[in-house]
Amino acid sequence: MNEKKIVRAVVVGGGAIAQRRHLPEYAANPNAEVAGIVDFNQERAKELAERFGGKAYASLEEALADPNVDAISVCTPNVTHAETTIKALKAGKHVLCEKPMAQTLEETRQMLEAEKESGKILMLGHNQRLIKAHMKAKELLTQGAIGKLLFFQCNFKHAGPETWSVDAGAGTWFFSKAKTNFGVMGDLGAHKIDLIRYLTGSEVKNVFAKMMTLDKRYADGSLIDLEDNAVCLFNMENGLPGIMHFSWTNYGQEDNSSVIYGTKGVMKIFGDYADDIVLEMRDGVQVKYTVGGIATNTNQIKSGVIDEFVASIVENRAPIVTGIDGHNTLAVIETAMKSSEEKRWLDIQY
Ligand SMILES: NC(=O)c1ccc[n+]([C@@H]2O[C@H](COP(=O)([O-])OP(=O)(O)OC[C@H]3O[C@@H](n4cnc5c(N)ncnc54)[C@H](O)[C@@H]3O)[C@@H](O)[C@H]2O)c1
């Protein structure tokens, strides 16, 4: 890296997540700058370079060959995550890869291998653990605020990705099995699975899941060949059971809530949008915390992911979300898909 420790980052894939988080957050970080953008859509890349700085590279290879580039953000559809990440690590660049980490565990293993061989940082874009309310919740749980944990219930439900993607509509890559491998399970499930691992400090032991396709359709009117709803029962390795529901067919208010039940009371995180955390204690006392709110598809707030990635490079330390976090989360997703097919409980094979 240069003497001033400015991290010069190239964003690969200039779509919704790049425009709403990666590019503005690099541009606003005093230790980083946007070195450029790579996108199939050259017009988009040029327009973004004018807005955020750097150049529109003609290809990923051109960006990786540039010695002025320190880091790469992988913001392309999931099918390209593994290949792009591995090429970038091999080219000596630090990598921030969006979630889900890849399409298969075989790919995540290769990514971890490339990280090890390169000695560079690999961080995953699991932003839920960087949301202030979740960090506060972790602190409260660690202090025993609701006693011994008994059960968790997490939801992530919104109206679907076809209005979010920069190339919106029923033809979105989010509905293409070849480009994602997973539907809502990889898209929204990835967030809450990583979050519960973080909040409880435990890995998922086993899962029983049911995938459903209820309402999302291709342009010809046929149902998509990916799940638009998923319900999962889990047991954590520390013995804690829980349930999660992920949905792309919630046409009401977005639901991004987590409820954790303990022997002394209940913790509701984003149970409604008036308070970030509410503790409902067994004796009837309520304690409320307002600690920064939550981003929704229509109301973006700073994710903190880019700041953490830049800080981990500048300080030469592991980031708060590692490649192992991405791998272990994908292992749960992959096993949940298999559980739904086989209609039985399955242990996670990490
Ligand atoms: N962390 C989060 O909360 C969050 C939220 C949304 C999306 N994501 C993830 O971010 C990634 C991108 O999603 P999005 O919503 O921005 O998608 P999007 O459809 O809005 O944008 C994708 C962009 O990538 C470009 N592209 C596609 N293939 C490419 C390739 N091989 N090389 C270069 N450019 C290519 C497209 O032209 C488009 O500009 C996905 O992995 C998604 O799961 C994460």
The ligand as a Gaussian input file, in Angstrom:
#p B3LYP/6-31G(d) Opt

LIG

0 1
 N      -25.177000      -6.957000       2.008000
 C      -26.393000      -6.702000       1.568000
 O      -27.277000      -6.283000       2.319000
 C      -26.727000      -6.913000       0.113000
 C      -27.881000      -6.323000      -0.425000
 C      -28.129000      -6.508000      -1.775000
 C      -27.299000      -7.275000      -2.566000
 N      -26.212000      -7.859000      -2.010000
 C      -25.323000      -8.705000      -2.825000
 O      -24.567000      -7.861000      -3.693000
 C      -24.336000      -8.510000      -4.935000
 C      -24.839000      -7.619000      -6.064000
 O      -26.229000      -7.390000      -5.877000
 P      -26.953000      -6.078000      -6.419000
 O      -28.240000      -5.999000      -5.697000
 O      -26.058000      -4.923000      -6.404000
 O      -27.228000      -6.539000      -7.954000
 P      -27.598000      -5.597000      -9.189000
 O      -28.366000      -6.436000     -10.154000
 O      -28.243000      -4.327000      -8.745000
 O      -26.170000      -5.203000      -9.815000
 C      -25.264000      -6.139000     -10.352000
 C      -24.276000      -5.373000     -11.233000
 O      -23.226000      -6.262000     -11.613000
 C      -22.969000      -6.109000     -13.022000
 N      -22.373000      -7.385000     -13.466000
 C      -22.972000      -8.579000     -13.592000
 N      -22.067000      -9.539000     -13.880000
 C      -20.851000      -8.920000     -13.947000
 C      -19.534000      -9.368000     -14.201000
 N      -19.257000     -10.649000     -14.398000
 N      -18.533000      -8.442000     -14.189000
 C      -18.805000      -7.143000     -13.974000
 N      -20.039000      -6.660000     -13.708000
 C      -21.047000      -7.540000     -13.693000
 C      -24.318000      -5.763000     -13.607000
 O      -24.164000      -5.110000     -14.874000
 C      -24.876000      -4.816000     -12.524000
 O      -24.455000      -3.484000     -12.712000
 C      -25.050000      -9.862000      -4.836000
 O      -24.146000     -10.852000      -4.445000
 C      -26.061000      -9.656000      -3.728000
 O      -26.411000     -10.846000      -3.056000
 C      -25.900000      -7.669000      -0.705000

